[in-house]
Amino acid sequence: MRAGVTDKSLSLKSPASPTGVAKQSPCYNVASRKRRRFLNRWIKSLATEAGRIKIKNELRRRIRHNKYWVNEANKYGIETLCELMLAIFDDLDLRDWQTRHNLETLSDRAGLSTRSDAGNKSVSRASNGCDRLVWLDAIITEKAAFNPYDARCACKHIEVTEDFFAILGVPLKQVYRERARLLKADPNEIISSGDVRLIAIRVENWTRKAAAGLARMKARRDAARQRKQEYYSPTFA
């Protein structure tokens, strides 16, 4: 009887998830989230089974000719890159080609965040995926200095390149036209990433992310200080 109960309880447990496989379904393709018509149209076509197959095939082709990969990319790593790219594309500011949120938020949206038995969240899959996208010249990012109160936000600023859109199959002509439209310029003008009109937008984006990171750090410090006070406070029976 006891053995039967044990077998039943074991069968109810969720199976171990291989590295790179999301434990929850991605939530970035949400109809209620406000986005421009350009992003909405492409997300609808890319976040399908056929769209994902095209992205994975293009990733395999580029990995095969990349100097950083010795062996063939495994299935789970390709799936991680695909879901992370879709989450980045959905979160993109098409004016300066930077994400609006940090890596932790993107990891949650892509379904790549995992939790340990103690309940601690890890974004290592998304962080490793960012490194590999840098190898493919798909994104530009800098590793932030380690901060024990904000360590999960490894990549502060993620900026995509032309290769990023090429992997997704989005025509660059349409991307540049959308950037010009957002900046209220001539639709046929090709505005490069080093254009002076983008400086103020980037500074505003960096300032907002820095303020959000500072608020998270302050909240965690306050929570740690409160736990310490509760632990050392005298208790009276």
N, C-alpha and C positions, 0 to 999 in steps of 0.2 A: 504493500500500500504506500509506504513511504517512498519507494523507488518510483512508483507511478506519479506521485505528486511532484517529485523532483524533475522527472522528465517533462511533465506538463509545464512546470515553471520555467524550465530551460527553453522550451519551445516558444514561450511567450516573449522571451527576450529578443530585442532587435539584433539581427546579425551584425557582425563586425563589418564596418565599412572600409573598403580598401582606400589607400591613400589617393586623394584626388577625386573621390566620388562624393557628391553632395549628399548629406544625410537628410536634407529637406529640399523640396522643390523650389526652384528660383521664383522670386516674387517681383521681378522688375517689370515683367510684361503685364502691368495692371492697367485696366481701362480707365480707372478713376484718376490715375496720376496725370497731372497736366503736363503736356509737352507740345512742342511745335509740330505742325503737320508733317514737316520733313522727317523728324525723328519717328513720329507715330507710324508713318507709312513704311519706313525701313525696318523698324522693330517688329512690325506685324509680319513682314516677309522673312526676316532673319531668325526670329524666335520660333521657327517651325522645325519639324523633323528634316525637311528637305534643305532648309536654310542652314541648319547645324551641320548637315553632311557636307555641304559645299565649303563651309568654314573649316571643318576638320580636314578635308582633303587638301585645301590650300595650306593649312598649317603643316601637314605632313610633307608637302612638296617643299616648302621653305626650310623645314627642319632638315630634310635630306641633304640640302645644299648648304647648311649652316656649319661653320667651323667649330662651334661650341658643342655640337652633338656628335658623339662617336657612334652610338648605337641608334637603332630605330626608336622613335618616341613611343612610349607605351600608351595603351588605350586610355588609362585614367588621367595621365598627364595631359593628353589632348583634350579630353572632356573638361578638365579644369581650365585650360587656356580658353576654350570656346565659351564657357559660361562667364568667365571673368571678362572677356572682351565684350560680350553682350551687355554685361552690367556696366562696364566703363562707357560703352557707346550710349546707353540709356541715360547715364548721369552727365553726359558731356555738355559743356558750354561751347556751342559751335562758333562763338566769337574768337576765343583764344585757344580752343582745343584742349582745355583742361577740365578735369572732373570737379564737380561742385562739392563732393564729400570725400572723406578720407577712406583709407583702405578697409577699415573695420566695417563701415557702412556698406561698401561695395561687396565685401565678403558675405555679409548677411543677405544682401539682395541676390547674389549669385548662388546662394545655398552652399557655400564652401566653409562656413564657420563650423567648428566642432567643439564639443564640450567634454571635458574629462569627467571621471566618476565623481570628482569633488565639485563639479559644476563650473569650473573655470573655462572660459571661452578662449579658443585659439584661432588665429587667422593665418597660421603657417602655410596652409595650402594656397591661399590668395597671395601671400608674400612671396612664396617660391614661384608662383605663376607670374608675378610682376618681374622677377629676375629673368625669367625665360622670355617674356615679351620684350625686355630690354635687349636680350641677345638677338632677337629677331628684328631689332630696330623698329618695333611697333610702338613703343612708348619711350618717354624720357622721364626719369624720376631719380630723385636723390634720397638716399637713406637718411632718416633723421637721427640725430644724436639720441643715445639711449636715455630714457627717462622712466624710472620705475613706476611712476604714477600714470604714465601715458605710453607704455611700451607697446601696446597693441597697435597703435597707429604708426606702423613702420614707414610707410611711404606717404609723406605729407602732400607733395605736389605731383600729380600724374598728368603728363601732357602727351597726347598722341601725335603720331607722325603721319605722313602720307601713306607709309606702308601699312599702318593700322587700317585705314579705309580700304586699301587694296586687298588686304586679307579678307575683310568682310564682303568685298565685292561692291562697295559703294563707289560710284564714279566720282573722281576728284573734281571734275567740272561742276557737278552739282554741289559738292561740299564747299568749294570756293564761292560759288554763286550764293549759297545760303549765308556764308560768312559776310559777303558784301551786302546782302539784303539786311542782315541784322545790324551792320554798322552804318546803314543808310548811305551806301556808296553805289557806284555804278555796278549793276549786276555782272557785267562782263570784266570788271577789274579783278585781277588776281592779287589778293592781299596776303603777303607772306607773314609768317609767324613773328618776324622781327619788326613789323610795322610799328611806328610810334603810336598809332591809334590804339594799340592793344596794351600799352604800358599801364594806363590807368586801370583797365579792366583786370589785369594780372595782379597789380598791387592791391586792389580791392578784394580780390579772391584770396590772396595770401593773408591779408589782414583778418578777413572773416574766419579763415581756417585757424589762424594763430589764436584768435580770441576764443573760438570754440574749444581748441585744445587746452588753453589756459583754464577755461571754465571746468572742463572735465578733470584736469589735474587738481584744481582747487576743491572740487566736490569729493574726489577720492582722498585727498589729504584730510579734509574735514571728517569724512567717514572713518578713516583710520584713527584720527585723534579721538573721536567719540568712542570707538571701540576700546581704545587704550584707557580712557577715563573710566568707562564702565567696568573694565577688567580690574583696575587698581582701586576703584572706589570702595570704601569700607562698607561692609554689609552688616546690618544689625538684625539679630534673630528676634 
